[in-house]
């Protein structure tokens, strides 16, 4: 009896892991580092040992209950995951224990009409990892094996966790939703942000002339270092006029926008005839007035973009491996300091990505 009790304690010990759980919404919300049961892979699933996980504005929305989805707490946030496979369903043949992977955080069913044509970002049964399911601010995370993407040799876990979400979002915007021709003027809003810093580099690689915006000299300097030819002061209300001047009144052909609100409204003021605004976020406001007269006279396009497809994630990682896309990492926190990482993101006082390394 005594031996059995000892054995059961040993068994339980190997069956727990550390996970950060959001236990109450707020700004800041309340987080706890807890022992939780080790996840076990079910049919078609894999367990990933998390080596790094990036923070995104989405995490702040989850923390503040600012998403239009009801979330059951406690919840482990974190969607930008890089790690190694620690467990896999025996029925999954294309992966093995120890494989280095990134995870497509737009979980998709793999079966609906959109998934069948590779548009998993439009999945009818999509879920967001770290929002509707427990995510990567934990030692391990359970994911469907179809969401795994191979981490190329030469791309370390921190680089992956700093690029896979924002970088592949920008990749999806510039190579799937909108199209950039060599010589086009491209405006990347917020060049020091995750999406903006990747958009500058991707547009440059596609042969565009890139302009960006930044609210501080440090942010503008970063945007210039990443390849922006001109960077305007986002605090100057006349920045669209400045951009018209830079482009010799032509305006910009493509704008990568991820802020919404007044910023999106201003983008129309410096958009070339026939130009495209592609947008993927609304942190500065969801409701934007649109004057239809110049919109159709100048034959503008406004295109929505959501997340990424697996192919965008793959391309992003391949570009990182080839040195064409570099991450900008501001700071890395250990798992027990995840709340401090959230505070850093909320402070807006950072350049590039904030990561947690469990
Ligand atoms: Zn689907």
Boltz pocket constraint, residues with backbone or C-beta under 6 A from the ligand:
constraints:
  - pocket:
      binder: B
      contacts: [[A, 108], [A, 109], [A, 110], [A, 111], [A, 112], [A, 113], [A, 114], [A, 115], [A, 116], [A, 120], [A, 122], [A, 123], [A, 124], [A, 125], [A, 126]]
      max_distance: 6.0
